């Protein structure tokens, strides 16, 4: 035995959670498998390798101990740095991506860069931006993203994916943030002796009326000393304070109360200004001057008196509005106050997404005029539409090359030939430069083929001397042909091809007129045995791509027999096997197949299989139980049927189940006609997913109501696969040409005014004839309009904004308070707004009277509004105009 330390391979296997399998590569003929308990694999911690001493069955102690190391994969740690975790619309998000080790140290630069996917995901808009970059270890990537408006409000994730490792960092976009002033006072170095004081001077800004002062001192002998915080309060003759609602809706009247305090023992004449220099709101009841930059109120304060000045404004913008007020006296004494008014939209945001899956293999797929359901009643210009191309179908099962590589454990020549050929196929698909494994597979394949050829008979059939079941001349030939057909795809041997053709000629002579094979093979056979054997033989003929023209009649007769026998099938294994052969026959140019009939039978088979499926409680795993063969064989054939039908998304749970089974580790190795079918099915699935060479061009054509916008293109090397479409887009046409399995997603959002939504209350207003020029009496009746019998209301408020110049009459408010089901009445905005809250308003009308008193004579009178809304459900709302004339 070679004494050079061996390299071991480590992987998770599926029989038991955490199992580790180790194989040596010293001698391919004596490769051994060792199962390490899961507890061992957890002892590695942060170490770079595990040291193993493996005891073998050698003659001496020196040869019996085999020492090696298992290298643990080092995945780079992704560090994400954000400029801030709280943003407002209009801000830029600046971020940096850095690849480091576990100690946050820069990785050494290598010649091989890493493919990094950076995605910005919004809780409603899904993927807003996706970018693929190539990053060398140790390098840093910087990027930025603009939050355009309040449609970007909500929770966000910045996700970075390297290989199968994903790292995320959360942040928020909020509508406003409270103003917090952090004042740092810079002083020269102050040195004090014991029991001495240090003083400094600081003049707080005029808008700062109170603050907390903190300080600390550092002594070389006594260490750090922290002073008790001091609450500082501005002391001045005139003080003002602003009082506003916590938030208000855009275009809603807002009352701004300015409280003025006179701290002197004398009368003060004060001018109070509310400033609007940024034109962020308009003044109401200002003589028509809605665009004024300020409004002033003159008042007189008695000694130590507090008065209130009221301003009525209407916000013009969304977000945070800064309100500033100044107070002046005749002696030029000044007081200032500042606060934030938070303005929220009158409209509500609606979001949605449209997803379409596609699978093209050197072909083209087209979707014409995919409609985007955006109604006409939206706020103009509020649409936000994005198009994202996902180059893997959502939630598709993942398969890596390492999961598909067989371990090449020694067994019978037929199994070894299949293992070696599948290993070479995976190495070619994954473009893996593993010379040792390739050489081992080629050597193993040559040795196995030599032994299989020695079993050939003069008539073309094969006889296998090893014990196996089923055993007959026909089955032995099927098993031998399977192994030789798969291996010759790599060997490309002319002599071996002649041997295969000779065996197929022998098989042709064993076909019955009804289409099945080997009627006299090993005694009497039932229908299911004949169907199974015919399906396997037909599969062999269909694999002869360059010589298939020789066997058109044989293939057609066997196919007709299977089509006629399909109604007899009940067992999942036979259903899946026959379905796989049908799909294979559709891919071969035999010239006599009935496509519609075959597709009909495959659809029937899939329906039968789905009726017999077994599923995990989570729905993430799917398989079939069968009494005739191992469950792994039946599930493997079912996966091949789903894959050939391009149902890759639906097949993902099947892949997940097979990945958890010993699809490479054969416990009781025996010669079988279903050799490694589960591994073959996974490899076939990976050809359409993992190993699919994505070369494509996608054309996206957005269309409006009457115009077509400029088309945009995406291709396989595009940096970003997320497009922002024009806001007027109402349908999208999508064409993709090339090779890719993926999906496209159209994400849309818009703002819809609550006033334009379907009215959920019926409001009936009648003006009484008793009204005159000073008093107006109205009768208001409200009833609920439910969409279903289950809908009810709770705590409904009827909010009445009186016409310009009118206020609520106190007597009518008192009468409302006497009503039995009235919970509360509230007067706001100097009695120009009256809110009446009821316990419930149902489908029966609820009526009440209200009277408005004309307090002022206005030159320009605007009608009032009645707004009825449910406090428990914001979608239950209705509006009605209130006028003094009707």
N, C-alpha and C positions, 0 to 999 in steps of 0.2 A: 504494500500500500504506500502511496506517495505521502511523505511526511510534511509536504508543504501545506500551510494552513488553507483550508478550503473557504470559498465564499458561499454563504447560504442565502437563500431567498426566503423572505417572510411575507405573509399575506394573511388576511382574514378569510376564513372559509365559513360556509353557511350552515353546516349541520348544527353547531352550537354557537351561541353568541360568544365572541371573544376567542374562539379557537385559533391557534396559530399553527401553520404547517411549515416545516423546514425540510428542504431537500438538498442533498449534496450533489456536486457536479464533478466529483473525482473520477468516477468511472461510470459511463452511461449504462453499462450492463449491470451495475450493482447499485444504482441510485436507490436510496432509501427515503422513506417518508417518516417524519417524526412529528407527532402532534404534541404541542407544548400547552400545558394548562393555561387558561386565560389569566390566572393570577400571576404567572411569570411575565406575561406581556405587559402587565401593569406596574412592574417593579422598575421599569426603565426610568421613569420620571423625566428629568431633563437631560439625562445622559445621551451621548451621541450614538452609543452602540451597546448591544448586549453581548456578553462573552458566554459562549456555550461550550460545554464539554459533552460530546455525544458518544455514548458507549456503543460500539459495534460488536458483531460476533466474529472477531478475529482470533487468531491463535495465540498471539502474545499480548502482554499488557501494553506494549508500546503501540501496537497496531489497533488495539481495542479502543483507545481513547482518541477521539477526533475533536480538535479544537478549531473553533472558527468564530467569526464575528458577524452579527446581524446589524447592518447599518440602518439606522433610523432615518427616515426621510426628513429633511430640513425644509419646512415651508417658510417662506419669508413672512415676517410680521408686517402688516400694513398699518402705518400711522397716518391718521387723517387730522389735519389741522384746519379749523374754520376761523374766519375773521370774527365771527360772533355767533352765538346760539339763538339770538333774538333779532329779527329783522322786521322792517316795515316795508310796504309797497314803495317802490322807487329805489330801494337799496340794492347794492351789488353784494352777492355772496362771493367772497374770495376764499379759495381753498387750496391746500397743498397736500400732495400724496407723496409718501416716503416709504421705501421698503427697507426694513431693518431686521436685525436678529431679535432673539428673545430679550436681550438686554437693551433694546432700543438703540443699538449701535449700527452704524452703516455696514451693510454687507459688502464684502470685497467685490470689486467690479469683475464681471466675467464677460467672455466673448458672446455668450448666448443671452439675449435680452428676454424679458418676460412680457407676455401679452396681458395687458391690464384693461379691464372694462370698468369705466366710471359711469355711474347712472345716478341721475337726480330723480327721486320718486316722490310724488305728492299724494296725500291720502285720498284725494278725489280724482286728480288728473292722471294718476298712475305714473308711468315713465314720461317725464317731461323732457329729459335730455339724456342721451346715451352716447358715450364716446369711447372708442377703442384706441389705446395708445400703446406704444412699445417702450418699455422702461427697463433700463439696465439697473441691476442691484446697486444701491448706493446713490442713484440719481433721485432728483426731486421733480415732480410735475406740479405745475401751478395752473389754475383755471379760475374762471369767474362766471357768474350767472346773474342776470338782472331779473328782479321781481317787478313785474310791470305794474300791476294794479291789485285791487283787493280780491281778485279771483285767485291770487296766489296765497291767500290766507290759509293757515292750517299747519298741520304737522308734515315735516319733510324728512327724508332720509337721503344721505349721500352714501351710496353703496359702491364699494370697490371689490372687484372679483379678480383673483389671480388663480388660474387653474380651477380647482373645485373649492377653493377657500374664499369665503365672502366676509367682508368687514363693513360695518355700517356705523354711521354717526348721525344722530338725530338733531334737528333744530326746528325752530318755529318761525313762521311769519305771522305777525300780529298786527292788528289795525292801529294800535296806539300803544304808547308806553308812558307811564307817569313821569313827569320831570323830576329828576333827582339831581341835586347839585352837590358835587364833591369838591369842596374848596380846600386847596392846599396852600398854606401860607409859607412863603419862603422867607427865612430870616438868616441873618449872619450868625456865625457861631457865638453862642452865649455861654459864658463861663461864670458859674456862681460859686460862692463859698457857702459853708454850712449856715443854714437859717437865713439865707439871703433870697431875694426874689428876682426873677427874670421877667422883664416887661417888654412888650412889643405893641405896635399900633397896627390896626387893620380897620379899614372902612368897608363894611359889607355893602354890596350893591343895593340900590333902592328897592328892588323887588324882593329882597330877602328880609323878611320880618322876624324870623326866628331861625335858630340853628343850634346844633349841639357842638360844643367845643371840646375836643379831646387833646391830650398832650402826654408826652412821656419824656423821661430823662434817663440818661445812661451815665452811671458813675463807675469809675474804675475800681472803687472799693466796695460799693454797695450794690452794684449791678444795675439792673433795669428797674426803674420806678415809673408807675403809670398813675397819672392823676385821675381823680374822679371826674367823669364828664360833667360839664356845666351846660345848663340850658340857657341860651341867650335869647332875650326877647327885646325887640326894638322898642324903645321908649320915645314917643314923639307926641306932639300936641294933637296931630290929626292922624288917625289910623283908619284904613279901609280894608275890607275883606270881601272877597267874591264868593257868592254861593250860586251854584248851577246844578242841574241834574247830572247824574253820573254819566248818562249818555243820551243822545237824541237822534232821531231819524232825520235824514236829509230832507229838506223842504218843510220840516215840521217847526212850528213856532216854538221858540225856547225863551223862557224868562230868565234873565240874568239879574240877580239881586246883588247890589253893592251896598254893604253896610258901612256907615261912616260913624266913627266915634270921636267925640270932642273931649279931650282930656284936660282942657283948660277951664278955669273958673270964670269964663267970660263967653259972651255970644260970639260965634264965628259964622261968617258967610263963606260958603264953600261952593266951588264949581267941581262937579264930578264928570270926567270924560271917560267914555268907553271907546277904545281905539279899534279901528278897522283898517289899518294901513295896508294890510295884505289883501284886502277885498275878499276875505274868506267867508263873509256872511253879509246879509243885508238887514238894514234896520226896518222894523215895522212901526206903524204909527209915527212916522217921521215926516209928515207932510208930503208924502210921495217921494222923498229923497232916499230911495233904497240903496243907492250906490255911494252914500256918504262914507268918508274915511273916519269919522267920529261923530258921536252924539253927546251933547252936554246937558247936564241938569244942574240948575242953580237952587241952592237951599240954604236955610238958616238953622244953625245948631245952637241950642241952649247949652249952658255949662254942663259938662259931663253927660251930655245926651247922645243917644244912638239913634240914627235914622236909617231908613232904607230907601235907596233909589232903584227904580225898576226900569229895565231896558228889555224890549221885546225884539228878538232877532230871528232870522231864519238862515240856517247854514247853507252854503253854496257847494261845499265840497265834502267828500268822504274822508275819514281819517281823523287826525288830531288837529284841532283848531286852537290856536293860542289866543286867549282873551286877556287883554291888558286894560287896567283902569288906573287913572290918575285923579288925585284930588288936590285942589289949590285953594289957598285962602288969600285974603287981601294982603297979608303980610308975606306972601310968597313961600308959605310953608307947603311942602309937597309930601304926599303919601302915595305909594304905588302898590299895586297888587297884580298878581299874574296867576293864571291857572289854565287847565286844558279842558276843552270841551270835546268829547269823543263822539263823532258822528258816524252812525251806522246806516246802511242803505235801506231805502224803502222797499227795495226789491229783494227777492230771495234767489239764491244760486241754485241752479239745476245742473246736474252732471250726468253723464252717461258714457258708455263705450260700446263699440262694435268690434267684434273679433271674427276673423275668418282664417281658417287653417288652409294650408296649401302644401302640395308635395309635387315637385317637378324633377324629373330625371332626364336631363338633356331634352327638355320639352318646354311648352309654354302653357300657362294658365292665366285666365282672364276673368276679372269681375267688372261688370259694367254697371255704372250708376248705382253704387251702394248709397242708399238714402240715409241722410242724417236727420233724425226727427227733431228739428228745432222749430218751435211754433212761430207764428207771425207776431205774437203779442209780447215779444221780448223787448228789453231795452236796447235801442239801436246802438250798435257798436260794442255790445257787451259779450259777443260771441268769442270764444277761445277754442280753437280746433287744432289738434295735432295728430300727426300720422306717425306711427312707430312700426318699424319692420323688425320682427323678432326672428332671428336666424335659427332658432330652435323652437319647436312647438312647445307651448306652455305645459309645464309639468310632464314633459316627456322623460322617460327613464334614461338614466345615464349609464354608459358602459365604457370603461377604459380598456386599453389594450392589455394591460396586466391581468384584467379579469377574464380575458378570453384565451390567454396562453395556457396550453395544456402543460402538465408537469412531465410528460414523457416517461411515465413509470412503466417498467417492463411488464409485459403481459403477453397474450397470444398474438401471433403475427397480424391477424385481421384488425384487432383493436389497436395495435401499435401503428399499423399503416394509416388508419384513420387519424390517430393522434398526431402523427408526424405531418400528414398533409394539412390538417387544420392549423397546426402551429405555423407552418410555412405560409399559409394563407393570411393569418393574423399579422405575421411579421411584414408581409408585403402590404397589407392594408394600412398598417400603422407606420410604414416606412421606418421600421426599427432597425438600427444597425447593431444587431446582437449576433455577432459572428459565431460565438460559441454555441448558442442555441440553434442557429441555422445549421451549422455543421452537424450537430447532434441529431437534429430532425432528419436531415438528408441521409445520414449514415443509417439511422434507424429505419427509414423508409426503404432504402435499398435492401437492407437485410430482410425486412418483412416481405417485400415483393419477391425476393428470391425464394423464400420459403413457401409463399402462396403459390407461385408458379409450379413448384414441385408437386403440388396437389392436383394439377390438371390431368384430365384423362384424354385419351386419343380422340374421343368423339366431341370434345369441347367442354364437357361438364367437369365439375370438380368434386372431389371427395375429401372431406376434412376428417382426419383420423382422431382429433381430440374430441372428448366427450362434450356434447352440447345439445340444447333443445331449442327449437325443433331440429331434427336431423333427418335429412333425406337428400336425394340427388338434386332435386330442384332447390331446396333451401340452401344446401351447401354451395351451389352455383351462384345463387343470389348473394350470399354473404361474400363470396370471393370476388364477384363482379363489383360489388359496392366498394370494397377496398381498392381494387385495381383501378376502377374508374376515377376515384378521388385522387389517388397517387399519380396517375398518368397525366393529370392536369399540370403537375409540376415536373414530372420526368420527361414528358413528351417523347416517349419511346415508341418507335415504329413497330418493333417486335411485340411489345406489350399491347399495342393497339390491335395487332392482328390476332393476338390471343383473346382479347375481349370480344372482337367481332365473331370469332369462331364460337365462343361460348354463347353469344346472342343468337347465332344461327341454330345452335342446339336448342336453345330456349324457344325459338320460333317453331321448331318441329313439335314442341310439347303443348302448343296452343290448341284448345278444343274449338269446334265450330261456334260454340256459344260465346267465345272470347276469353274465357279464363284459361289457366295454365295448369299442367301437371295433374291430370285427373287420376293417374295411376301411381301417384307419388306417395308411398308410405301408408297405403291403406285408404279406407273411406274418409271423406272430408265433408264437413258440414258447410253451409253457405258462408258463414263468417270466415272460416279458414280459407275458402276459395277466394273470397273478396280480398282478404289481407294479402294473400300470395299474389294475386293479380295486380293489386296496387303497387307492391314492391317491384314486380317484374316490369310493369308499365313505366315506373319511375326510371329504371335502368335504361330502357329504350329511349326515353325522352332525354336522358343525359348525353346521348350520342349526337352532339350538335352537328358535326360535319358529315355524319353518315345517316342522319335521321330519314333521309329520302328513301333509304332501302327498306324501311320498316313502316311505311305509311299504313298499309293494310293491317299489319299486326297491331299497331297503335290504335287505329280506328276501331277494330273489333273489341279490343280490351276496354277501350273507353266507353263504347256502347254498353258493354256488359256492366261496367261500374255505374253508369247512368241509370240503367234499369234496376240495379240492385240497391240504389240509395235508399228507397223507402224501407228496406229491411233493417237499416242501421239504427241502433239505439245506444250502443256503448260509446262513450266519448272518444276512446282510442280509435275505433274504426271510423267514426265520423270525421275526426281530425285528419287521419291518414288519407282517406279518400278525398277530402277537401283539399289537402295539400297537393295530391296528384292532379286533381282537376285544375287547380291554379297553375301548376307546372305545365300542363298540356296547353293552356292558353298562351303561354310564352314561347311555344315551339311551333314553327311553321310546317304543320303537317298537311294543310290544305283541305281537310275534310271535317274539321270540327264545327260544331254548331255553337257559336258563341252565346247566343241567348239562352239555349238550353243548359249549357254548362254554368252560366252565371246564375240561372234560376236554381240549379241544384246546390251551388255553393251558398247562395242566400239561405236556402232551406237548412243546409248543414250548420251554418253559423247560428241560425235561430235555435236549432236543436241543442247546439253546444251551450249557448247562453242560458237555456232552460236548465241545464245540468251543471252549471258552474258552481264552484265553491268560492266563498269570498270571506276575507277577514272583516272584523267589525268596522274597521276604519275605511274599508273599501280600497286600500292601497295594494292589496295582494289578491290575485285571482288564479285559480287552478282547477283541475278536474280530477276526480277520483274514478278509478276504473278497476274492475276486477280481473281483466285479462292481461294487463301489462302494468309495469310500474307507473305511478302517477306522473313521474317526470317525463316519460315517453309521450303520453297522451297530451300533456301540457305543452311539450316541445312542438309537436305537430300542429297544435292549435295556434301557437305563436307564429309558426311559419305561414299558416293560412291568413292570419290577421296582417302580417307584414306584407305579404304579396298583394293584399287588398288595399295596402297603404293606410290601414287603420292604426297608425303609429301611436296616436294619443290613447286610443282605447286599449292598445296592447301593452301600455306601460305597466299596469298592475300585474300582468303575466310575467313580464321581465323581472319585476320586483320579487315575485315569488320564486322564480327559478334561481335568481341570484342568492337566495337564502338556502338553496339545496346543494348537495354535493354533485354538481353537474360535471365536475372534472375528476373527482375522487371516487372511483368505482370501488365499492366496498367488497363485493363478491364478483370478481372479474369473470365473465363468461362470454363466450362467443355468441353474438346476437346480430340479428338483421337490423336492429335499431341502434347501432353503435353510435354513441355520443350525439344522439339526436337533439338533446337539450342544448349542448354547446353549439351544434350546427345552427340551431334556431337563433341563439343569441348572436352568433356571427352574422347571420343573414339580417337580423334586426339592426345590427351596428352598421351594416353597409348603407342603410338608409338614414342613419343618425350620426353616430360618432365619426365614421370614416367617409361620410359623404363629402366629397370635395365641392365646397360651396363656390361655384362660379356662376354668377347670375347678373342680370340687369333688370331692374324694376322701374316701371314708368308709372307715375302717379299724376292723374289729371283731375284737379278739383274743378267743380262747376258750381256756378251760382244759379239763381232763378232763371236768368236769361242770358248768361254769358259763361264762357269757358276761360278759366284762368290759365296762366302759363304752366305747362307741364314740368314736373320735376323728376329727376332720375336718382336712383340709388343703385350701387353695385357692390360687389363683394369686398372691395377695398375702400369703401367710403368710410370716412372717419366717424361720422355720426349717422345713426339710422332713425333719428327722430326729426320730423319736419313740422314746422308751424305753417298751417294753411291759412289762406285769407279768411277773414271773419265772415265774409258773405258766402262761404262755401256751404252748399246744401246737398251735394252728392259727390262721390269720388269714384273714378274709374281706375282700376288697378290691373296692370299687366306685368307678369314676371316671366322671364325667359332664361333658362339655364338649368342648373342643378342645385336644388336646395329643398330642405324640409323645414317649414317654419310657419309663421302666422303674421298677419298684419292687424294692427289695432288702431281704430280711430277713436280718439278721446275728445269729447266736446263738453263745454260748459257754457252757460249763459245766465244772465240776470233777467228775471221776470218780475215785473211790478206786481205787488200784491193787489193793487187796485184793478189790475186787468185779469186777475184770476177769476175762475168761476165763483160767482157769489154764493156763499153758503148760508146767507140769511136773506129773507125777503123783507125789505123795509118800505113801509107805506107811510107817507107824510101828508097830512091834511091841515090846511090853515083855516082856523075858525073865522066865521064872519064877525065875531065880536072884536076882532083886531082893529086897531086904529094907528095913527101915525106915531104914537109913543109906545104902545104895547102891541106885541104880536103873539097870538096864542096858536100853538101847534098841537095836533094829536099825532103821536108817533106809535105805530104798530110794527112789531117785529116777530117773525116766526122763523124757525130753523128749517133748512132744506137738506136733510140727510141724503147721502147716496145709497145707504142701506139701512136696514132695520137695526143694525148693531150700533150705529153712530148716535152718540148723545153729546150734550154739552154740559160743561161745568163752569160756574162762575163766569157769566157772560157780562161784558162791560159795553155799555152804549155811551160813546164819547161824542158830545155835541160841541162843535166849535161854532159859535154864533156868528151871524153876518157882521160885517164891519160896523163898528159903532154900537153894537148891542151887547148887553150882558144878561146873565140869568137873574130873573126876578126872585128875590128871597122867599116870597110867599109860595111860589111854585116849587121851590126846592124843599120847603118844609112839607108840602103836600106829598112830594115823592118819598120823603123819609117815612111817611106814615103808611106807605104800601107794605103789604105783608111780606112779599118775597124780595124786597130791595135790601141788599146787604149793606151798601154804603153809597153815599154821594160825596163827590169831591169837586170843589171849585178851584180852578187854576187860572193863571195868566190874568190876574186882576178881574176875576169872575167872567172872563170872556169864554171860558171853556168849562163845561159841566160834564162830569163822568158819573154814570149811574151803573152800579154793579148789581146784577141779579144772581140768585142761586142757580137758576137754570132757565133757559128759553127752549121750549120744545117745538113740536110741529103745530101746536095751537098758538094763535096770535096772542102776544102779550102787549097791551096798549097802556099808554100813560100820556099825561098832558104836561106841557112845559111852556113857560112864558118868557119871552125876551123883552127887555126894557132898553129903549134907545137912550143911551147915556150921552153920546156925542153925535153931532151932525157932521157927517163926512161927505166931502165932495165926490169921492170915488168909493162906492160901496161894493165890496166883494161878497158873494154868497158864502154861507157857512157850509159845514160838512158834518154828516152823521157817520161815525165809524163804529161798527159793531164787531166785536171780536171775542173769541173764546180764550180765556187765560190759560187753559190747559192744552190747547191745540192751536198753534199759530196759523194753520191752514184754514181754520174756520173763521172767515172774515168777510165783511161786506161794507160797501160805501153807498151813501146817498147824499145828494146835494140838499141844502136847507136854505130856502130863499124867503124873503119877506113878502113877495108878491103873489106866490102861488101856494 
